[in-house]
Structures are given as C-alpha cells and as structure tokens.
Amino acid sequence: MLRFIVRRMLQAVLALFVLSILLFAWLRSLPGGVVSAMLGERGTPESAAALRAQLGLDEPLPVQYWRFLQRAVQGDFGISNGVYRGQPALDVFTQRFPATVELAVFAIVLALALAIPLGYLAATRRGGPFDTGSVIFSLVGVAVPVFFLAYVLKYIFAVRMGILPPSGRQSVGINATHITNFYVLDGIITREWDAAWDAFKHLILPGIALASIPFAVIFRITRAAVIDVMDEDYVRTARAKGLRRQTIRARHVMRNALIPVVTIVGLQVGALLAGAVLTEKVFAFTGIGQALALGFELRDYPVLQVLILMAALIYIIVNLVVDIAYAVIDPRVRH
C-alpha cells in the first residue's frame, strides 16, 4: 500500500511540474504579454524595456522559468494589475478560494445525494418508465450548457418568482461576522443563524447549475454499475440463499457498484472548477472562477498563473485522495 501511495504522489508531483512548464510558456505567448498589460496604452518603448529588465523578462527562458519556480515555492506570484490592483496575486486566491469551495462542496453533495439513489432505482427498474425518464433527464443535464441553465434558473426563481437571491454570496443588509470566509460555516460558528441561512440561499441556484453535469455523469455510472453487479453470480447466489433484499443491496450490490463511482467523483472535481468560471460569472459569485474570468478580461497574468496552478494542485490532490480510497476499497488496484 505504501509503494502505491508513493508512486501516486510522485506522479502527482510530475504532473504539476509539467503543468507549470506549459503554463509558463502559455502566459508568455499571449498577445501583449505582461509588460503591455501592466503599462497599458500609455507605455513607451523605453518604459517597456525598463519594465522587462525589472521583471527579468529579458533573460533566457530557462533562467526565467527557474526564477518563476523559486518564487512560486515561496508563494510569490507577483502583483495583481487588474483583479486586486496593487495586491499580491496570491491574496486573490486566498480571499476567493473559500467561496468556490463552499459552492463546489454544495454542488457535489447535491449531485451525490440525487444521482446515487436515482441511479440505483433506475437500474432496479431497468426498461421501465422511471428508468427511461431518468436517463432522458440525465441526458438533458449533460447536453444543456451550464451558463444557459444558470441564466434559466436565475430568471425563473430570482427574477420572476423572487424566492431566491439573484447574485452574490450574501445580502448587503446582513450584518455577518466572517471568521473563515466560509459564509455558511461562519454563520453557524457565530450562531448568526440569519446570516447562515442567507448565505445558504445564495448557494442554491449556482449550486444547482454547477451540479447538473456531475449529477448526470454520476447517475449514469451508478446505473450502469448496479446493472452489471446485479447480473453477477454472487448476487444470484445471495438471492438463492434467501438473504433479505436490504442485505443484498447493502453488502453485495451497492458496495461493489460504488467502486467506479468513487473514481468518477474525483474526476468531477475538475469539471466543477471549470464550470465554476461560468456559474460564478452569471451569479456574480465572488470565487476563484469569477476571478479567473476577470483575470482574462483584464490581462492580469500574475492572477491567472496563481489561480490556474492552485486549481490544478487542488485537482491533483483530490484525485490522489480518490486513488488511495479506491485502493483501500479494491486491493486489486494496488497491483
């Protein structure tokens, strides 16, 4: 088991290293570059040359990359020139990261709470009306773009019906104490129940929009896995022995069917981070997704590099944890 964990950790480090090279090369190939973004339209050739020398952009690329790695390890990704002008780019991540985590956790919990039971029920009623309707519903979840679903939900429940807030993380009039920047958690810790409830209501619409694709994928994987397991000999044997339906479902069907689901949940974290860019933009939700969109609009390259690297690091860590959990559930994976 230890060798498996070490091997996966080395693979994770290698993946992050390759990504840092690609990110470094990509940012320096964008039109205008860092110097043009920082100086703006009033920049002169002389000021551009001076700034390039100051930033070390006139040195060979291997030297630039080595210095980039040294600064990144120390948490120095430069100064934001757009999103939080004049502040360290890492501050953009630390201030906005809790919002995205809160939204992503709500979305994945919602997706799991609906997809796994519905996937099981659809598999046990294979070919029936419930199964057919569930499959069609899951196809809609995959086919409809996240941003379009976000606008539809916002129009129906916020604009037309007015039962949920249309944007933001918390209402302006709420006097809330922010300790961790996880607004729902902060409200619970401080026992400011109105603030916690208000923050939770702001999560509902963007959370539903963000959960649409993970729900559809997890539902289809669960349904297919349950159908495969139900056709196995050991399930038939359990039925022939007269075991109770609940025992067969818990010990034999779901325990084995959830093995591929564990893996797909880890992969969906990447989809959540990608979908958060569009969802947070629609709902003005101040997370790293919205900051990433602003970074592209304002050509804030320091913010872009820290957000992309940190998002990749989170994705790699989550998948590492999922791989280890998968190996614990199914020992065959270790070999």
N, C-alpha and C positions, 0 to 999 in steps of 0.2 A: 504493500500500500504506500509506504514511504517513497519508494522508487517512482511509483506512478505520480505522486504529488510533485516530487522534484522535477520530473520530466515535464509535467504540465506547466510548472512555474517557469522553467527555462524557455519553453515555447512561448509563454506569455511575454516574457522579457524580450525575446527575439521579435515578436510581432510588434511590440511597442517601439522597439528600435527602428524597425523597417518603416513603420508609420511616421516616425519623427523625420526620417530622411525624405520620405515622399512629401510630407507637409512643408518641410524646409524648402524643398525645390519648387513646390507648387506656389507658395506665397511669393517667392522671388521671381516667378514667371508671370504673375498677374499684371495687367496693364497699369501703368503709372507707378506701381511699386510703393514702398513705404515712404520714400522721400517725397514723392508727389502728393501723397495723402496728407503728410504732416505739414508741408509748406502751403498747399492749396494753390490757387490760381496766381497768387502774388509772388510765387517763388521765382528767383532768378537763377541762371546757370551757376553763378558764384555761390549763392546760398545753398543750392542743391549739392554742389561739390563739397562745401564745408560740412553739411549735414551727413553726407555719405561717409566722409572721413571720420566724423564724430561717432557714427554708428558702426564703423568698421566695415561698411559695405564695399569699400574699395580694395579689400584684401581678397586673397584667393578663397574660393568657395569651401575647400576643406577646413581652412582656418576659421571661416565664419561659422561653419557647422559645429566645430569643436567648441567654440565660444558659446554658441547657442545651447549646446548640451550642458556646459558648465553652469550657465545662468539658469537653465530650466531645472536642474537638480537643486539649485538654491532657491527656487520659486520666483526667480526674476524673469518675467516675460516681457518686460518693457512697460511703457506708459501708454495708457489709452489716449487716443487722439480723437475719439468720437463718442463712444457709448458713455463713458465716465471720464470726460476730458480732464487730463492732468493727474488722474489717479493710477496707481499700479494696475496693470491688466488683470493680475491675479485676484484683485478685490472684486472685479466684476463677477468672477466665478464664485467666490466665497459668499458674496451677498445674494446672488441669484440661484445658487445651487439648491438651497432648501426648498424653494418654490417648485422647481422641476421634480425633485424627489417626492415631494408631497403629492404632486399631480400624478407622477408615474406610479407610485405605490397605490393610490386610489384606483387608477385605471387597471392595473394588473390584478388587484384584488377583485374588482368588479368583473373583469373578464374571467377569472378563475371561478368565481362564485356562480357565474351563469353557465360557462362553457362546459365544465366537467359534469355537473348533473344533467344538463341538456344532452350532452354527448352520450352519456350512459343511457338515458331514457330513449334517445333516438335509436341507439344500437339494439336495445331490447325490443323495440317496436319496428324493426327493420322492414322497409317496404310499405309501412302504414302511412296514414295521413300525417301523423305527428312527425315521423321521420322525414317525409317529403317536405313538409313545411319548414322544418328546422334546417334542412340542407339548403333550401332556397333562401331562407333568412340569412344563413351564414355566407352564401354567395353574394348577397347584397352587401354584407359587411366588408367583403374583400373588394368588390367592384366599385363601391361609392368612394370617391376621394375624401380624405379626412377633412380637408378645408371646406369642401362642399357640405358635408354632414355638419360641420361646426356652424356654418352660416345658417343652415336649415334649423338646427336646434336653437340657435340664438334668436332667430326670427320668431319661431313658434312660442317658445317658453319664456323668453325675456321681453321681446317687443310686443307680440300680440297678446299673450296671456299675462305677462308681468309677474309670474310666480317665482322666477329665479333671476339673479343679477346677471346683467349682460356682459360685464367685463371686470377686470381687476382681481385682486386676491381678497380684499376686504372693503367693506363700505367706508366711505370717507368719515361719516359721523361716528363710527365706532371708536371708543377710547380704549384701545387694547395695549397690553404690555407685551413686548416682543423680547423674549429671552433667547430662544434658539433660532428664530426666524422661520420655524415651522409653525404657521399661524394656528392651526387646529390644536397642535400639541401645546403651544404656549397658552392658549385659552383654557385647556384642561389643567395644566400645571398651576396657573394662577387662579383657577376657579372662576374665570370670567366666561361664564357659560354662553352669554350672548355673543361674545367675540368668537368663541369656538364654533358656535352654530352658524354665525355669519360667514366665517372662513370656509366652513364645510359646504355651505350653499354655493359659494363661489367655485368650488371644485366640481360640482355635479355636472354642469354642461360640458366644460372642457374635458372632464374625466370620461364622460360617455363617448364623446367624439374620439378621444385618444384610445379608448378601449375597444373600438369597433373592429379593428384589424386583429389584435391579439385574441379577441373573443372568437372570431371566425376561424382562425388558424387552430387554436387550442380545441375548439369544438370538433372540427373535422378530424384532428389527430386522435382525440379521445374516442370519438365514434368508431373510427377505423380500428383502433387498438382493442376496444371492447369487443367488436365483431370478431377479430382474429382470435382473441383469448377464449371467447365463448365456444369456438369450434375446436379447441384443444382437447386432447384425450383426458387430461387430468380434471377438466371441468365436467366432462361426461361421467367420469368415474365418481366424482363427488356427488353428482346428482343420483347416480345409481346406488350409492351408499345410503341415500336418504337424508343427506345433510340439509339443514334448514337453508332457505333461499338467502337469508341475511348472511349466513356464514359463508356460503359460496361466493356471494357478491363481495364481501369484505376481504376474505383470505385468498381467494383464487382469482377472481375476475379483476377487481379494481387494483389490487396490489401489483399485478403483472401489467395491467393496461396502463398504469400511470408511469411506467419506466420511460417510454418515449416522450410523455408529456413533460417530465422534468427537464429533459433536454430542450424541448421547444420553448419552454418558459424562459430559459436563459437567452435563447436567440431572440425572443420577442423584446428583450430589453433594448436591443439596438433599434428595433422598429419603434419603440416608444420614444427614444431620444430623437429619432428622425421625425416622427410625427409631431413631437412637441414643438418643433420650429413653426409649423403651420398652425397648430392649435393655439399656442401661446400668442401668436401674431393676431389671430382672429379675436381672441378674448382679452387682448391686452394684459395677458398674464405674465408678470414680471419674473420669468425664469430664464434659464440659460438658452432656451430655444428662441425666445424673443431677442435676447442679447446677440445671439448668433446672426439673426436676420438683420438687426441694426448694424452689426459689425460689417456685414457685406454691403449694406447700403452706404455706410459712412467710410468704407475702406479702412476700418480700424484693424490693421493687421496684427498688432500685439494681442488684442482681444480675440481675434479669430484663432490664432495659434494656441492660446491657452485653453479656449473652450473646446476646440477640436481634440487637443491632446488629452484633456481631462475627461471628455466624453468617451474617448477611446479607452482610457485607463479604466474607467468605470465598467465599460462593456467587457473588457478583458477580465477584470476581477470577478464580475458576476458569472461569466462563463467558466472561469476557473472553479468557483464555488460549485456551480452546477455539475461540472465534470467530476469533482470529488464526491458530491452527493450521489451522482449516477453510479460511480464505482462502489460506493457503500451499499447501494440498493442492489446492484447487479455485479457480483465479483468477477464475472467473465470479462467485463470491460477493462479490468486492470491488465489483462494479457493480450 
